[in-house]
Amino acid sequence: MEFKSVSVVGLGYIGLPTAAVIASRGINVIGVDVSQHAVDTINAGNVHIVEPDLDMVVRSAVKAGNLKATTQPEKAQAFMVAVPTPFKENYEADLSYIEAAAKSIAPVLEKGNLVILESTSPVGATEELARWLAEARPDLTFPQTHGSEADINVAHCPERVLPGHVLRELVENDRVIGGMSEACSTKAVALYKTFVVGECLLTNARTAEMAKLTENSFRDVNIAFANELSMICDKLGIDVWELIKLANRHPRVNILNPGPGVGGHCIAVDPWFIVSSAPDTAKLIRQAREVNDSKPHYVLKQITDAADQFKKPVIACLGIAFKADIDDLRESPALDITKMLAENNNAEVLVVEPNIDELPQSLTNLGVKLVSIEEALEKSNTLAVLVDHKEFKLLPPESVAKKVVVDSRGIF
């Protein structure tokens, strides 16, 4: 079928690029977000997040009249839900954002519409979405009761893009599409084929949900191996970076680089969805998550031990994003380490983060200052490398020669 109008609910790191890419194909896209600031920024042709080239695509789509943002859902042929799915204190998924999105779009649904959940979710979340929609619209039929004959089609298609490369990967990457019926899958494929050149792989909704959780849990387990290896090497007096380079010369070994932990909304969160679904079975996945969650505290101790040799420690934290060359602070171990350093009240804490203009309130309330790399090198006596931003990789070794350096990313 031909899609002339698509609504994207949630205009964050996934929703906005998706909306912009679809709009660039000449399709009328209505972006929906609860943030008036985000809506106003987008309608002015600007962006409220950092992603290479996204500003140009958004500006062009808005100027062409193919993309507009609003706080209230409007009628469309398809609705793509890309809202957050954090976990609660007990590591169970918080589906309240998905429920709120369902209730917001339900009043404007019409027979023949397609609803796709893109948010990374625990197994069964797509069925929950369909249930919430059915409760709100008893006058329409849904696939959980009417299969392929339903008035509304519902499917799950998890995003699988890398921050910093989102626009390219949205188009090039294969997509796993799981419909709640054959008709749901067919209609969802038709939508994704308007902008995806990668292959669209069909399955059911539950398998599609589990596929994304599996991909990120696989990464988490491998990162945990590298992080645990780094702590073992510290005890044995071995350079972990040299060790990994040597081990990776084996044709069937590819050890990842260790770091200060694992951040972001995906890898740091998704494995817990599997653990909470099968707590007695997911033993390795749980252990990997616990290893990675413990790493920030290990790095924190390294930094405080290094800074304690000074009467007045001044610690410069290089990077607080969850990974290199982006502005995303979600679940960032670097941010957590910086906050814990400031809470210790034993040192002045400076932050160098070239991808943001202001620090989060959680840091400014503790007296942490955002400074340039030049000011950090001038004032600090201890450097904590927490993120391997390209700006830090360009620093000449002699610029840090007189500093005590704790390098959790191996750039020096």
N, C-alpha and C positions, 0 to 999 in steps of 0.2 A: 504494500500500500504506500501511498505518497503522504508524507507528513508535511503539513504546512504550518503547524503551530506546536511548540513544545514548551512546557513549563519546567524549570529547574528549581527545586525547593532546597534552599541552603546555598548561599553564594560564598563559600569559603575556598579553601585550597583545592578542592576538587570541583565543587559546583560551578564556580565562576569560570574556570578554564573550559569546563565542559559546555557551559552555556555559550561562551564566546566562540568555541570551535563549531558548534552546531549552527550558530547565527552566521558564521562566515560562509556557510554552505547555502545561504539565501533563505533559510527557514526562520520564521518569526519565533523568537524566543522570549519568554516572560520569566525573568528571574525573580524569585521570591526569597526574602530574608527578613528576620525579625529586627535587624539592625537598620535604623533609619539612616545612620551614617554611611553604612555600606551601600544602601539603595541610592542615596544622594550622590555619593562618589561615583558609582557606576553610571548613573544617568548623566553625569557631567562628562563622561568619557574617560574617567580615570579608574585606578584600581586601588584597593585598600590592602592588598597583600603583595609580597615580593615573589615574582616568578618571571624568568627571562622572557621577554617579548610579549607577555600577556597584555601589557598596557597598550601596545600597538593594535593587537587583535580586538580588544574591547573598544578602543576608540573608533576603529574602523566600523565595527558592527553597530555601535550606537549611532554613529554618523549616518550609516546607511539605513537606519530605522529598523534593523532586524533584531536589536537587543534592547530591552528596557527592563528596569528593576522596579519592584513594588513590595510593599509589606503585606499586601493582601492577595491571595491566589485569584487567578482569573481562569476562565475556560480555556482549554487547550485539548489537542488530540492525545498528547502523551504527557505524563508527569514523571519526572526523575527526582527521587528523593535522595539528597546527599547531605544529611545532617549528622552531627556528632553522635557517637555511641561510646561514651566513657564507661568505666566500670565503677561500681559502688565500693564501699569500704571492704566488703566481703569478697571483692573481685567478681561479683556477678554483674552482667551487663545492665547498664541503665538504658532502657528503651524509651524513656519518656520523650526524647526529642523526636523519635520516629512516630510515637503515638500522637504527639502534638501536630506533626506534619500531616498525618493521616486525617486528623479531625479538621485541619485547616483546608485541605483540598476536597474533602468529601462533599461539601455543599455545591461545588462547581462541576462535579463529575457528570458525564453524560454517557449514554449507551455507546459502546464501541471504543471507549477510552482505554489507554494503556497506562499502567502505573508500574514503575520500576524502582526497586530499592537498590541504591548504589552504596549506601552506608555499609561499612564492614560490620557484620552482625553475627551473633551466635546462631547456631542451627535452630531453625524454627521461627526466626524473626520475620521472614517474609509472610509466613502463614499468620503471624500475629498482626502484621500490617493489614492483610486482607480481612482479618476478623474485625479489626477496628473500623475499617471502611464499611464493611457490611452492617455493623451495628449502627453506624451513622446514616447509612442510606439503605433502609429496608426495601425501598422501591426498586432497587437494582439487584441483579444477581451477580455472584462472584464465583471464581473457579473452585473454591473449596466445597461448593454444593452443586455447581452446574458444569464443572469441567470446561471443555472447549466451547460449550454453548453459553457461557456466562456473558452478561452484558459488559463487564469490566474485566480486562486481562491484567494479570499481576505476574511479575517476574523479578528475579534477583540477578544483578550483574555487578559484581564487586569491582571497584576501581583497582588498578594495579600499576600505578604510575610512580615515578621517582621524582620527588621535589627537585626543581632545577631543570628537569627535562619533561615537564608535564605536557606541554603542547605537542611535542613530537610523539611521546609515548601514548597519548590519547588516541592518536591516529594510527600509529604503527603497531602497537601491541595487540596480540591476540586477546580476545575477550571470552570469558566463560559466562554463558547465559543460561540461567535456569528458570524456566517457566513453571507455573503451577498447573499448566496443561499444555498440550501440544500447540493449541492456538495461541496461548500466551507466548510461548517460545518463538513461534513464527513471526508474530507481530513485533516482538522485541528485537529480533534479528533485523527486521526491515528498518527499524529505527537506527540501530547501530551502524548498519551498512551505509547510512547517509554520510558518515564521517570516518568510519574505521576501515583501514585498508588491510589490517591484520585479519586473521581468521576468527570467525565467530563460532565457538565450540558449544554445542548444545548439550544440556543435561537437565536434571530437575533442580528445583529451588534449593533443597537441602544440600545437595552435593555442591552446588555453586557456592553456598555459604561456607561449607567446610573447606572448599578449595582455597579460598582466600585465607582462612585461618591456618590452613596447612602450610601455605607458602610462607607466611610470616613466622610461624612456629619453627619451620625448617631453618630460616635465617637466625632466629633467636638461639636455637640450639648450637648452631655453628659459631655464633658470636660468643656464647657462653664458654665454649671450648677455648677460644682465643683469650678471653678474659681470665679464665681460671689458669691457663698456661702462663699468662703474664705474672700472676701472683706467685705461682710456683717458681718461676724464674727469678723473681725478686728474692725469694728465700734462699735460692741456690747460687746467687751471684752471677746469673747468666743474662746476657743481653737478649731479651725476647725478640727484638726486631731482627737481629742477626739470625737467631735461631729459626724464625719463621721463614726468612729468605732461603736459608739452607734446606729446611724441610720441604719447602715448596718446589725445590728442584726435582723432587720425585715426580714422575709423570702422572701419578694418580693421587697426589696430595695437593690441596689448595686451602691452606689455613687462612682465615680472615685476619685482619689486623685488630688487636685489642683496643679498647678505649676506656672512657670513664664510666661506661654504663651503656644503656640502650634507651633512646628516646623516640619521640614522635607518637602519633596517635595509633600507629599500626603495630609495629613489632613489639613495642613495650606493653601493648594492651591485648592484642588478639589471642596470644597463647592462653591467657587467663580464661577466655571464653570456652576453649576446649577443656581446660582443667575443671571449670565449674560444671561443664556438661557431663564429664566422666571423671570425677575426683579420685576414684579408686584405681583407675587405669592409667591416667596420664602422668605417670611418675617421672619420666625423663623430661617431659615438657615443663612440669612444675619445677624440677630441679634446675633446669636451665634458666627459668625465669627468676628463681631465687638467687642464682649466681650473678646474673646481670643486675638484679635489684640491689645486691650487696656491693657492687663495684664502686658506686659513688662514695660510699663510706670508707672504703679502702683508700681511694684517691684522696679523700678529705684528710685522712690521717697522714698520708705522705706529705701533703701541703703544709699542714700545721706543724709537723715535725721539722720540716725544712725551715719554716718561718720562725720557729721558736728560738733559733740561734741569735735572732736580732732583738735588741731591747725595744725597738719600735718597729714591728713588722709592718711593711706595706706590701700587700699582695695584689698583683695585677692578674686578673683572670682573663685569659685570652679566649673569648667566645663564650656565649651562653645559649646559642641555638642548639637544636638537637642534632644537627649534622652540618657539614660544611656548606658554606656559600648560600645559605637561605636565612630567612628571618623568623622561621617557625620555632617557637619556644615550647610547644606542647610536649609534656612529659620529658623535658630536657634534663638529663643528668647533670649537664654543665650548670644549668640554672639552679638545680637543687644544691650542688656543691657550693656554688657562690653564696647562696642564701645561708647555708649552714656555717660557712666561714664568717659571714657577717654576724650571725647570731652568737658566735663564740665570744664576740667583743674583745678579742685579743689582738686585733690588727685592723689597720685601715684597709678597706677593700675597694679596689678600682676594677672597672670592667671595660674591656675593649670589645665592642661588637659592631663591626662595620655595616651590618645589614639592618640596624634599627636606629631610630632617631631619639628614642627615649626608653628608659628602663621601666620594667613593670613596677607597679606600686609596691609589691612585696619586697623589692630591693631598695627602692628609694626610702621607704619607711625605716629601713635599717641603716641608712646613711651611706649606702653604696653609691659611687659616682660613675657615670659613663664618661670615658675620656678617650682621647685619640691614642694611637699606638705610640706616638712620639712622647706624649705626656706620661704614659704608663712606663716607658723605658726610663724616663727622667726621674720619676718619683719613687718607683718601686724598688724593693730589694729582693723580692721573691716573685717569680713568674710561674703561673700555673697555666699550661697549655691544655685547654679543655676541648677545643674544636679546631680542626685543621683547615680553617678558612684560607683561601688563596693568598690573602694579604699577609698572613703569618708565615706562610711557606716562603715568601719573598724576603723575609728578614735575613740579613747577613749574620752568620754565626757570631761575628765579633760584636754585634750590637747587644748580645745577651751574655757575652763572655764573663762579665763581672756580676751577673745575677745568679742567684740560686734558682735553678729551673727544675720544675716538676713537669715532665712532658708526657702526658697521657696519650698523645697521638703520634709520637715518634717522628716529629718533623725536624727536630734538631739532632 
